Structure formats: structure tokens, C-alpha cells
Amino acid sequence: MRYEYLTGNIAIAEASITAGLKFYAGYPITPTSDIFEYLAKELPKHGGHVIQFEDEIASINAVIGASWACAKSMTATSGPGFSLMLEALSLAVITETPLVVAYVMRTGPSTGVPTRSGQYDVLQSTYGFHGGLVIPVLAPSTPQEAYDLTIRAFNISEMLRTPVVLLSDAVIAHTYGKVAIRERSEVDLIDRTKPSVPPDAYKPYDPVNGLVPPMACFGEGYNVLVESLTHDERGYYAPRTDVQRRLMWRLYKKIVENSGKLFDYSSTYLDDCDYALVSYGSTALTANVAAKLLREKGYRACSVKLKTLFPVYEDGIVNLLRGVKKVFVVENNLGLYYRELRGVIRDKEVVSVPLIDLDVPLPQEVVEVIKEWL
């Protein structure tokens, strides 16, 4: 292990190398381009390949193809680029293709302020693609968390055969922090499960035992079908209700039934708390300071930082906040994740604290809003 001062973006790039990244495809876009540039220099030293494509559509499709060639694969983008990737993300979901998308949010909508921050895309990150399912979404708030959660994103992707979104923002992307960088031998890495049956008995979408099918890659001697249409366990197009039901429920359950394993958070003062400030990403840093300021004023406040945004682990969140009287959801947007939590936490008042700031909202702003409610 070694320690370096890195930005959040470079921490993501370093972590992807640690996780075993072998193929990166992308298109330059602020504020993610330095991930691309760093990997273009460093990944070939580790036996990987970096390619710039003509746009984000080609990039995400190349990442899907590389994953089916057994290469751990990733791309990175921001709001406008992610919008272009959504059709291919649907393809990755139905074909159960492991990949990671580093999504670094910036001010929107449209081109907004490309060099500044915001948390406007939190719902798009999992609900943007068509099909009604859910993509796991992890949200770091510091460069160290960007490093750690990138490795976790690759592990989840391989374990569940799914795309995973690492949802950062422009503040984290370009903020320096001390990061512990580990060697691959120091990290527990998960690789996709391979078939245990001979090629003539293999069915590409048969989970055998459980919900996640073993995954053979091109060139391994197996009959591999990457079918975007509703398909049976063999991968053959089967436009029947029973097949669609079976496929949809399995794709849904393999993510949602692992919610407890995927759930990650940190907290401050939670054991002695009446008023919880729940946040994520760079705004969690603001909420943490605001909780301290509120305690200095006599309010028993605490901060809860969610590192896993989706799937929403309802039982975990309810139990986590069971002892508090009121929940304040602090975000740098119009109150988007608040919409998720108000449907989960039904035994106490949940209040939105929507703050719009091109950088990081000030803790004093949070304090003033909450004091009005108290």
C-alpha cells in the first residue's frame, strides 16, 4: 500500500487499474476527461487498452463487446454523454453484461455549466434507461471513497453480471485528498462465475443455482448468444408472456435481493440523534459540518452519508433511522433523492433541503433551513 494525494477522478482511474480493468472506451467530456487521459497513459503499462471513439454511443457499445471478450471494461462520462449511452445500457442489462460507468455529474440541464458541479442526475443514473429495472449506483464523497467504491463497483458488476454506475460529481472529480492505493494482491476481487458444464450442455442465461447465470466469453468454445430481445435460458428469442415474466423477475430479483449486501453508508453522531441530515456525494461534506454546527446550537443532529443510492435498501434505511425524530435530505438539486426516501420512511417526517450551488453548498445554508423547521 502507498499513499498519494489525488483528485477524485485520478483515484477512480487508479482504482480501476487495481480492480483489473483491461479495456476503456470513451469520448472526452468535462469533467471526466482526465480519467480518460490518465488511463491512456497508465493502463497500457498493465496490459490494458484505451480507445477514443467517435461518440459516447460507440464507446458504451465497445465496452459491452469487450466485456463479452472477458475483459473487465469501463467508460466515463457526464450528463449529455450518459444520455447517449442509455439505449446501450438497456442492452447491457438484458444481456447481463458486466461493466462500469463512471458518471461525473456537472451543472445541467443540457450543457449547463460544464466546469461546475451539481447532483441533478441522481435519478437518471438508475432510471434513465428503458425497461423498468434498476442499475446499482454507488456515490463517493471524497477521493478515498472514489477509489474504494470504484473497486466495489467492479466487484458488484462481476458478481451480479450487471452494469454499475459510479456516481461522482465535479467537486469530487477535481478535489485533492489523501488516498491509500493498494496493490491487487491486497484487494479482494470478484470475477464472474464461469460455466461448470461442458459446452454442449451450456445455456447462456440459465442461472442453474440462484439468480446469476455463469458467463462464458467469446473464444472459449461455448455457444454464446448476446440477445437483446426477450430470450429464454438458451438465448433464443421467445416472445411469450411466461418467458418475459421469468426473465424480468430474475433480472429484478438478482439486484434487489442483494440490496443488503450492496448497502453502504457512514454516519456521525447517529447514536445520539433526534434530527438526521441524510446526504450523498460532495454535499455530504456540507451536511456533516452542518450537523456539527447544529449540535453546537443545542440540537441533537447527526449526519448520515449514503454510499449506495440504488437499489434502495428499504429495511436497512428504516432501521438505520429508527431512533431519530425527523429526517432532512440535503442535496444539491431540487430534492430528487428525497422523492425516494419519503416513500421508504413512513413513520416520521421527511423534509427536503434542496440547495442549488455551482460548487458545494455552505453548511450555514443548511443550518438556516433546518432551524426554520425546528
C-alpha positions as CSV (number, residue, x, y, z in Angstrom):
1,M,0.0,0.0,0.0
2,R,1.1,3.5,-0.8
3,Y,-0.4,6.9,-0.1
4,E,-0.7,9.7,-2.7
5,Y,-2.6,13.0,-2.9
6,L,-5.0,12.5,-5.8
7,T,-8.1,14.1,-7.3
8,G,-11.3,12.1,-7.3
9,N,-11.0,11.4,-11.0
10,I,-7.4,10.1,-10.8
11,A,-8.5,8.0,-7.8
12,I,-11.1,6.4,-10.0
13,A,-8.6,5.7,-12.7
14,E,-6.1,4.2,-10.3
15,A,-8.7,2.1,-8.7
16,S,-9.9,0.7,-12.0
17,I,-6.3,-0.5,-12.7
18,T,-6.2,-2.1,-9.3
19,A,-9.6,-3.8,-10.0
20,G,-8.2,-5.3,-13.2
21,L,-9.5,-3.0,-15.9
22,K,-8.4,-4.2,-19.3
23,F,-10.4,-2.1,-21.7
24,Y,-11.5,1.6,-21.6
25,A,-13.5,3.2,-24.3
26,G,-14.6,6.8,-24.1
27,Y,-15.2,10.2,-25.6
28,P,-13.8,13.4,-24.0
29,I,-16.3,15.3,-21.9
30,T,-15.9,17.8,-19.0
31,P,-15.5,17.0,-16.1
32,T,-14.3,13.4,-16.8
33,S,-11.6,13.8,-19.5
34,D,-8.7,13.5,-17.1
35,I,-9.9,9.9,-16.2
36,F,-9.5,9.1,-20.0
37,E,-6.2,10.9,-20.2
38,Y,-4.7,9.2,-17.2
39,L,-5.7,5.8,-18.3
40,A,-4.4,6.4,-21.8
41,K,-1.0,6.8,-20.3
42,E,-1.1,4.2,-17.5
43,L,-3.4,1.4,-18.5
44,P,-1.2,0.0,-21.3
45,K,1.5,-0.5,-18.7
46,H,-0.8,-3.0,-17.1
47,G,-1.7,-4.9,-20.3
48,G,-4.9,-2.9,-21.0
49,H,-6.2,-0.9,-23.9
50,V,-7.7,2.6,-24.2
51,I,-9.6,3.7,-27.3
52,Q,-11.2,7.0,-28.1
53,F,-14.4,6.5,-30.2
54,E,-16.4,9.0,-32.3
55,D,-19.0,9.5,-29.6
56,E,-20.5,8.1,-26.3
57,I,-22.8,5.7,-28.2
58,A,-19.9,3.9,-29.8
59,S,-17.9,4.0,-26.6
60,I,-20.5,2.1,-24.4
61,N,-21.2,-0.4,-27.2
62,A,-17.4,-1.1,-27.4
63,V,-17.3,-1.6,-23.7
64,I,-20.1,-4.2,-23.9
65,G,-18.3,-6.0,-26.7
66,A,-15.0,-6.0,-24.7
67,S,-16.8,-7.4,-21.6
68,W,-18.1,-10.3,-23.7
69,A,-14.5,-11.0,-24.7
70,C,-13.7,-11.4,-21.0
71,A,-12.1,-8.1,-20.4
72,K,-13.1,-6.0,-17.4
73,S,-14.4,-2.9,-19.1
74,M,-15.3,0.7,-18.2
75,T,-16.2,4.1,-19.6
76,A,-16.7,7.5,-18.1
77,T,-18.9,10.4,-19.0
78,S,-21.1,13.2,-17.7
79,G,-24.8,14.2,-18.2
80,P,-25.1,14.7,-22.0
81,G,-22.9,11.7,-22.7
82,F,-24.8,9.5,-20.3
83,S,-28.0,10.4,-22.1
84,L,-26.5,9.0,-25.3
85,M,-25.4,5.8,-23.6
86,L,-28.9,4.9,-22.2
87,E,-30.0,2.7,-25.1
88,A,-26.8,0.6,-24.8
89,L,-27.2,0.4,-21.1
90,S,-30.5,-1.3,-21.6
91,L,-28.7,-3.7,-23.9
92,A,-26.2,-4.4,-21.1
93,V,-29.0,-5.0,-18.6
94,I,-30.9,-7.6,-20.7
95,T,-27.7,-9.3,-21.9
96,E,-26.4,-9.3,-18.3
97,T,-23.1,-7.7,-19.3
98,P,-20.7,-6.7,-16.5
99,L,-19.3,-3.1,-17.0
100,V,-18.7,0.1,-15.0
101,V,-19.7,3.6,-15.9
102,A,-18.0,6.4,-14.0
103,Y,-20.7,9.2,-14.2
104,V,-19.3,12.5,-13.0
105,M,-22.2,14.9,-12.7
106,R,-22.0,18.6,-13.7
107,T,-24.4,21.5,-13.7
108,G,-27.4,20.9,-16.0
109,P,-29.8,20.5,-17.8
110,S,-28.4,20.4,-21.3
111,T,-24.8,21.8,-21.4
112,G,-25.5,23.9,-18.3
113,V,-22.1,24.9,-16.8
114,P,-19.8,22.1,-17.9
115,T,-17.0,23.0,-15.5
116,R,-19.2,23.3,-12.3
117,S,-21.0,20.9,-10.1
118,G,-24.4,19.6,-9.1
119,Q,-26.4,16.5,-8.3
120,Y,-29.1,16.8,-10.9
121,D,-28.7,13.4,-12.4
122,V,-29.1,11.1,-9.4
123,L,-32.4,9.6,-10.7
124,Q,-31.2,9.4,-14.3
125,S,-28.3,7.3,-13.2
126,T,-30.5,4.3,-12.5
127,Y,-33.9,5.1,-14.0
128,G,-32.8,6.7,-17.3
129,F,-32.7,3.6,-19.4
130,H,-35.9,1.9,-20.7
131,G,-37.1,-1.4,-19.2
132,G,-38.1,-0.5,-15.7
133,L,-35.3,-2.3,-13.9
134,V,-32.6,-0.9,-11.7
135,I,-28.8,-0.4,-12.0
136,P,-26.7,-0.4,-8.9
137,V,-25.4,3.1,-8.2
138,L,-22.6,4.0,-5.8
139,A,-21.8,7.5,-4.7
140,P,-18.4,8.6,-3.3
141,S,-17.9,11.9,-1.5
142,T,-14.1,12.0,-1.2
143,P,-11.1,10.9,-3.4
144,Q,-10.6,7.9,-1.0
145,E,-14.2,6.8,-1.4
146,A,-13.9,7.3,-5.1
147,Y,-11.0,4.8,-5.1
148,D,-12.7,2.3,-2.8
149,L,-16.1,2.4,-4.4
150,T,-14.6,2.0,-7.9
151,I,-13.2,-1.3,-6.9
152,R,-16.5,-2.2,-5.3
153,A,-18.3,-1.2,-8.5
154,F,-16.2,-3.7,-10.5
155,N,-16.9,-6.4,-7.9
156,I,-20.6,-5.9,-7.9
157,S,-20.6,-5.8,-11.7
158,E,-18.8,-9.1,-11.9
159,M,-20.8,-10.8,-9.1
160,L,-24.2,-9.9,-10.4
161,R,-23.5,-9.6,-14.2
162,T,-24.8,-6.1,-14.4
163,P,-23.8,-2.6,-15.3
164,V,-22.8,-0.5,-12.3
165,V,-22.7,3.3,-12.1
166,L,-20.2,5.1,-10.0
167,L,-21.9,8.5,-9.5
168,S,-19.4,11.2,-8.7
169,D,-19.6,15.0,-9.3
170,A,-17.4,17.8,-10.5
171,V,-16.4,18.8,-6.9
172,I,-15.1,15.3,-6.1
173,A,-13.6,15.0,-9.5
174,H,-11.1,17.8,-9.0
175,T,-10.7,17.9,-5.3
176,Y,-7.4,16.5,-3.9
177,G,-7.3,14.1,-1.0
178,K,-5.0,11.6,0.6
179,V,-5.7,8.2,-1.0
180,A,-4.5,4.8,0.1
181,I,-3.6,2.9,-3.1
182,R,-3.4,-0.8,-2.7
183,E,-1.8,-3.5,-4.8
184,R,-4.0,-6.1,-6.5
185,S,-2.7,-8.7,-4.0
186,E,-4.1,-6.5,-1.2
187,V,-7.6,-6.3,-2.6
188,D,-10.4,-8.9,-2.5
189,L,-11.5,-9.0,-6.2
190,I,-14.5,-10.8,-7.6
191,D,-14.5,-12.3,-11.0
192,R,-17.6,-13.5,-12.9
193,T,-18.6,-17.2,-12.4
194,K,-17.6,-19.4,-15.3
195,P,-19.6,-22.4,-16.6
196,S,-19.0,-25.7,-14.9
197,V,-20.7,-27.8,-17.6
198,P,-19.3,-28.9,-21.0
199,P,-20.0,-26.6,-24.0
200,D,-22.8,-28.8,-25.4
201,A,-24.8,-28.5,-22.1
202,Y,-24.3,-24.8,-21.6
203,K,-27.2,-22.4,-21.6
204,P,-26.1,-18.7,-21.6
205,Y,-28.9,-17.4,-19.4
206,D,-29.6,-20.4,-17.2
207,P,-28.8,-19.3,-13.6
208,V,-28.5,-23.0,-12.6
209,N,-28.5,-22.4,-8.8
210,G,-29.5,-18.9,-7.8
211,L,-30.3,-15.8,-10.0
212,V,-27.0,-15.1,-11.8
213,P,-26.0,-17.3,-14.8
214,P,-22.4,-18.4,-15.2
215,M,-20.9,-16.4,-18.1
216,A,-18.8,-17.8,-20.9
217,C,-17.0,-15.5,-23.2
218,F,-16.3,-15.4,-26.9
219,G,-13.5,-17.7,-27.9
220,E,-13.8,-20.2,-25.0
221,G,-15.6,-22.9,-27.0
222,Y,-19.1,-22.2,-25.8
223,N,-22.2,-21.2,-27.8
224,V,-22.5,-17.6,-26.7
225,L,-25.6,-15.7,-27.7
226,V,-25.8,-11.9,-26.8
227,E,-29.6,-11.5,-27.4
228,S,-31.2,-8.1,-26.9
229,L,-34.7,-9.5,-27.5
230,T,-36.7,-11.3,-24.8
231,H,-35.0,-14.6,-24.6
232,D,-35.2,-18.0,-22.9
233,E,-32.3,-19.7,-21.0
234,R,-30.7,-20.7,-24.3
235,G,-30.6,-17.1,-25.5
236,Y,-33.3,-17.8,-28.2
237,Y,-35.9,-15.1,-29.0
238,A,-39.1,-16.2,-27.2
239,P,-41.9,-13.6,-27.4
240,R,-44.1,-15.3,-24.8
241,T,-45.6,-14.0,-21.6
242,D,-44.1,-16.8,-19.5
243,V,-40.6,-16.1,-20.8
244,Q,-40.9,-12.4,-20.3
245,R,-42.2,-12.8,-16.7
246,R,-39.4,-15.3,-15.8
247,L,-36.7,-13.1,-17.3
248,M,-37.9,-9.8,-15.8
249,W,-38.4,-11.1,-12.3
250,R,-35.0,-12.8,-12.4
251,L,-33.2,-9.6,-13.6
252,Y,-35.1,-7.6,-10.9
253,K,-34.5,-10.0,-8.1
254,K,-30.8,-10.5,-8.7
255,I,-30.3,-6.8,-7.9
256,V,-33.0,-6.1,-5.3
257,E,-32.5,-9.3,-3.3
258,N,-28.8,-8.4,-2.9
259,S,-29.7,-4.9,-1.5
260,G,-28.5,-5.7,1.9
261,K,-25.1,-6.8,0.6
262,L,-24.8,-3.7,-1.6
263,F,-25.9,-1.2,1.1
264,D,-23.1,1.1,2.4
265,Y,-23.1,4.2,4.5
266,S,-21.3,6.1,7.2
267,S,-22.6,8.3,10.0
268,T,-21.7,10.8,12.6
269,Y,-23.5,11.2,16.0
270,L,-26.1,8.7,14.9
271,D,-26.3,7.1,18.4
272,D,-27.3,10.3,20.0
273,C,-29.6,11.9,17.4
274,D,-33.0,13.4,17.0
275,Y,-32.6,15.1,13.6
276,A,-30.8,13.2,10.9
277,L,-29.2,15.0,7.9
278,V,-29.1,12.5,5.1
279,S,-27.0,13.2,2.0
280,Y,-24.6,11.7,-0.5
281,G,-21.7,12.8,-2.8
282,S,-19.9,16.1,-2.2
283,T,-23.0,17.6,-0.5
284,A,-22.5,15.0,2.3
285,L,-19.4,17.0,3.4
286,T,-21.6,20.1,3.8
287,A,-24.2,18.1,5.8
288,N,-21.6,16.7,8.1
289,V,-20.4,20.2,9.0
290,A,-24.0,21.4,9.3
291,A,-24.7,18.6,11.8
292,K,-21.8,19.8,14.0
293,L,-23.0,23.4,13.8
294,L,-26.5,22.4,14.9
295,R,-25.2,20.4,17.8
296,E,-23.2,23.5,18.9
297,K,-26.6,25.3,19.0
298,G,-28.2,22.6,21.2
299,Y,-29.9,20.5,18.5
300,R,-29.2,16.7,18.7
301,A,-28.4,16.5,15.0
302,C,-26.4,13.8,13.1
303,S,-25.3,13.2,9.6
304,V,-25.8,10.0,7.5
305,K,-23.9,9.7,4.3
306,L,-25.3,7.1,1.8
307,K,-22.7,5.5,-0.4
308,T,-25.2,3.1,-2.1
309,L,-28.0,5.0,-3.7
310,F,-29.6,2.2,-5.7
311,P,-31.0,-0.3,-5.2
312,V,-32.7,1.4,-2.3
313,Y,-32.4,-0.9,0.7
314,E,-35.6,-0.1,2.4
315,D,-35.3,-2.2,5.5
316,G,-31.7,-1.0,6.1
317,I,-32.6,2.7,5.8
318,V,-35.7,2.3,8.1
319,N,-33.6,0.5,10.7
320,L,-30.7,3.0,10.4
321,L,-33.0,6.0,11.1
322,R,-35.3,4.2,13.6
323,G,-34.3,6.3,16.6
324,V,-34.5,9.8,15.0
325,K,-37.5,12.1,15.1
326,K,-37.1,13.9,11.8
327,V,-35.1,13.3,8.6
328,F,-33.7,16.1,6.4
329,V,-32.5,15.1,3.0
330,V,-29.8,17.5,1.9
331,E,-29.0,17.7,-1.9
332,N,-27.5,20.0,-4.5
333,N,-30.6,19.7,-6.7
334,L,-34.4,20.2,-6.5
335,G,-34.9,17.4,-4.0
336,L,-34.5,14.3,-6.2
337,Y,-33.4,11.6,-3.8
338,Y,-35.8,13.0,-1.2
339,R,-38.5,11.5,-3.5
340,E,-37.0,8.1,-3.0
341,L,-36.7,8.4,0.8
342,R,-40.1,9.9,1.5
343,G,-41.6,6.7,0.1
344,V,-39.4,4.5,2.3
345,I,-39.5,6.3,5.6
346,R,-43.2,6.4,6.6
347,D,-43.1,6.5,10.4
348,K,-41.6,10.1,10.7
349,E,-41.5,13.4,8.8
350,V,-39.0,13.5,5.9
351,V,-38.1,17.1,4.8
352,S,-36.3,18.1,1.6
353,V,-33.4,20.6,1.9
354,P,-32.8,21.4,-1.8
355,L,-29.8,23.6,-2.4
356,I,-28.6,24.9,-5.7
357,D,-24.9,25.8,-5.8
358,L,-22.4,25.6,-8.6
359,D,-19.9,24.2,-6.1
360,V,-20.5,22.9,-2.6
361,P,-23.4,24.5,-0.6
362,L,-22.4,26.2,2.6
363,P,-23.1,24.4,5.9
364,Q,-24.7,27.7,7.2
365,E,-27.3,27.5,4.4
366,V,-28.3,24.0,5.6
367,V,-28.4,25.1,9.2
368,E,-30.7,28.1,8.5
369,V,-33.2,25.9,6.5
370,I,-33.3,23.3,9.2
371,K,-33.7,25.8,12.1
372,E,-36.8,27.1,10.3
373,W,-38.3,23.6,10.5
374,L,-37.2,23.1,14.2
